[in-house]
């Protein structure tokens, strides 16, 4: 532990060893000797004038090079707001689990309560894990970067209002069917089980679509190309369509009780609007509009609901 008495003096240059160990398919160890600078990002060192053309601390070389100073780049790197996307699925899982615990003993049917809790948790945990794996090693999400670049005043306060608090409110609203299902007394009926089938279709579309896209992006030969294979040849957004089915399926689980259905239908409606008109389909397609081949892809592929690909004139 570093204390005031042992704090290193900056700037300082340290010699260090970097070791890489590979264990498969055969064991191999690589050792590299290098140097490590320890600096104060507010006051990076300056070399003597004759040496400055040869070496310097330039903000363009650090943290993506999009900030005017190294300190600003470091602050932006540490204030990555894309973590809220991981929290999205976890928040729904938390709502389901807490609702299940709070509603114990209030007369809700045990099978329905457990069913809706498990279905929500499976969806939320899978989504959170996928987003965490997808974002590992990457900086800020371009959507949040563009939004915060237009922020009036303090960027972090703006993010608090428009990202964190807004998504928290949406979690409460969208999860209304999950909360209401905990208090319905009767056992699940045919409509509820139909909802489970719709939920399963959604989960398969979302998980398979995410997996297909991840494998496509992992191939360097596909850099800059449009994913148009597998489920992505039937709909431009299999993952969003999957989310759509998941939340309408969860809503059907409460439709055995008409009053509960009427009180909670806003949940899947809001989720559908988010997926199609909000931060989902519309925003993503605007971002991809200028990518080579995207116009042809949109001409032959359904925008949301899965449909057989259209035949082009060339085909």
N, C-alpha and C positions, 0 to 999 in steps of 0.2 A: 504494500500500500504506500502510495506517494504522500508525503506530508510536506508542510511548508519548509521543513529543514532539508528534505531530500529531493525537493522538486528540481527537475533538470533545468539547466540553463538553456535558453533558446536565443538565437538559432543554434543548432548543434548538428553535426554530421556523424553518423554511426556506421560502422561496418557491420554487416549482418549476413547470415546464411539463409537461403531459401531452399527447402527440401521438398521435393515432390515424390510421392511413393505410389506406384501403380501395383495392384495386387493381381489383376487378371487382364488378359489371358495368361500373361507370365509376369512374374514380379520384376519390377524395375524401379530403381531409385535414381533421382537426378538431384544434384546439389549445385546451387548457383550462389556465388559470392557477389554481393552488391552493396550499395550504400543506402542509408535511410536518413532523410532530412527530418528533423523535428523543428517546426517553426511556429511562430505566432501568426495565425492567418490574418490578424488585423495589421500586422507589421512584418510582411515577408522581407527577408534580407535582400539587399542589393549588392551585387558584386561591384568591384572597382570598375570605373567607366570603360577602360580598355577591354574588359572581359564581358561586358553586357551583351554585345552582339552574339556571343557564344553560348551564354546560359543566363536564364532569368526565370523568375516565378511569374508565369502568365496565367491569368484566369481562364484563358481559352483552353488550357491544357488540363483543367481539373473539373470534375463533377459535371461533365457534359459540355462545358465551355459556353453555356448560355447566359451566365451571369457576369456582371461587370467586374466583380472582385472575387477573390478566393473565399473570403468570408461569406459573401452572398451565396456563392455556390454551395458552400458547406451547409449554410442555413436551409437552403432549398432541398438539399439532399436529405437532411434530417427531418424535414417537415413534409415527407411524402404522404399525400392524402389518399393514395390509392388503397391504403390499408382498410379504408372504410368499405371497400368492395368485399374484402374477406369477412368483415364484421356483418355484412348484410345477411348471409346465410346463417351465421352464428346467432344473430339477434332473433331471427325467427325460431331457431331451435330453443333459445332461452325463453321466449314467450310461451312456446308450447310446453316446455318442462315446468315452468313456473305456474302456468295456468292449470296444469295437471295436478300439481302439488296443492295449490290454493283451493281447488274445487273439490278436493277429497272430502267425502262425507256430506256433500250438498245435494245428493240425489241423482247425479248424472250417471248414465249407464256406463259400467266399467269397461265393457268391450269397446264402445264408441270412444271413450276418453283415451284408452290406451292406443287404439287404432290411429286416431288423428294425431296424437303426440308422436308416435313412432314414424308415421309417414312424413310429418313435417321435419323431424330430426334427421331422417335419412336424406331427404332432399337438401336440407340446410348444411349438413356436415359435408356431403359430397361436393356441393357448390363451393363452400369455403376452402376445402382442400384443393379443388381444381384451380381456383383463382390464386391461392397462395403459391402453388407450384408454377403456374403460368407467369406470375409476376416476379419470381425469384431472380435476383440479379439485375432487374430493370429499375429505371428511375420512375419519375412521376408519370402517371397516365396522361397522354396528350389531351384528353378531354378536360381533366382538372387543370392542367397547365394553361390551356386556352381560356378557361373560365376565370382563373385567378389572375391572368394577365389583364383582364378587363375589370378587375375588382376595384371599386371605389374605396380608397382609404386602406386600412390595414388588411393585408391578404389573409392572415390567420383568423381574424374576426369574421371576415367575409366567408371563409371556409367553414367556420363554426356554424354560421347561420344557414348557408346555402348547401352545405354538404352534410354535416353531422346532425344538426337539429332537424333538418328537412327529412333526412333518411330515417331518423328515429321516429318522426311522426308518421311516415309512410309505413314503417314496420307495424306500428300499432293499428293503423287503418286496414292495411292489407290482411293482417292476421285475424281480423274479426271472426271469420268462420272457425278458425282454430280455437279461439277463446270460447265462442258460443257452444261449440260441440261438447265442451266439458260439462255442460249443465243440462243436456237433453236427457230426459229420463228413460225413454223407450229404447229398446235394442235397435241396432242398425237394420234397416229394411233394404229392399231391392235398389232403391235410388242411391243409398249410401254405398252399397257394394258396386254399383255402376260407377260411382265416383272413384272408388279404389282402382277400377279398370282404367278410367281416364287418367288418373294420377300415374299409373304404371306406364301408360303410353307416353306421357310427358317425360317421365324420368328416363325412359329408354332413349327418346329422341334427344334429350339434353345431354345425357352421358355419352351416347354414341357419337353425336355430332361434335362434342368437345374433343373426344378422343381422335376422331378422324381429322379434325382441324389441327390438333397438336402434332400428329404424325406428318401431316402435310407441311407444316411450318418447319419441322425439324430437318427436312430435306433441303440442303442448300440449293439444289436445282430449281426449287419452287419459289425462290426469292423474287418478290415483285409480281408473282402470278396470282390469279384469282382461284380460290378453292371452288371447284365445281364437280366434285366427285362424291360418291356415296349419297348420304342424305342431303348433301349440299347441292345435288343435281335436281332434287325435288322441291326444295325450298331454300331461299337465300339465308334463312335464319332458323335452322333446326333447333338450336339451343333456346332461342326466344319462344318458338312454338312449343317447345317442351315445358318451359316455365308457364306458359299460357295454360296448357293442359293440367299441369300440377295444381295450379290454384283454382281452376274451375272444378277439378276433381275433389279437392278439399272442401270446396263450397257445397258440392252435391252431398257430402256426408252430413251436412246439417239440414238438408232439404226435407228430411222426414218430418221436421217441425216447421210448418209454414211461417210462423211468426219469426223464428230464428233466421230462416232464409231471407225474409224481407228485411230484417234488421242488419244483415251482414253482406248482402249482395254487392255493396259498395267495394268490398275488399277485392274480389276478382275483377270487377270493372276497372278499378284504379290500376291494378297490376297490368291489365290488358292495355290500357292507355299508355302506361309507362313503356311497355315493350314495343308498341307500334308507333306511338307519337312522341314519346318522351326521350329518355336517355338510351333507348334501345335501337330499334330498326332505323328510324329516321336519322338519328345522329351518326350512326355507323355508316350508313349509305352516303351521307353527305361527305364523310371523311374519305370514302373510297371512290367517290365519283370520277376522279381523274386517273384512276389506276388503269393501265392498259388491259383491255379485255372485259372491263366491268360492264360497259354498256351492252355488249353482246350477251354477257351472262344474265343481265336483268331482262333482256328481251326473250330469253328462252326459259327462265326459271321463275317459278311462283315467288311472289314477294313475301308470303308468310305461311299460308296453309299449304301443306304438301300436295303437289300435283305432278303428274308425269311431265317431263321436260318437253317444251314445244320444239317442233322441228323447224330448223332454220332453212332458208332458201338454199344455202350451200349444202345442207344435209339432205 
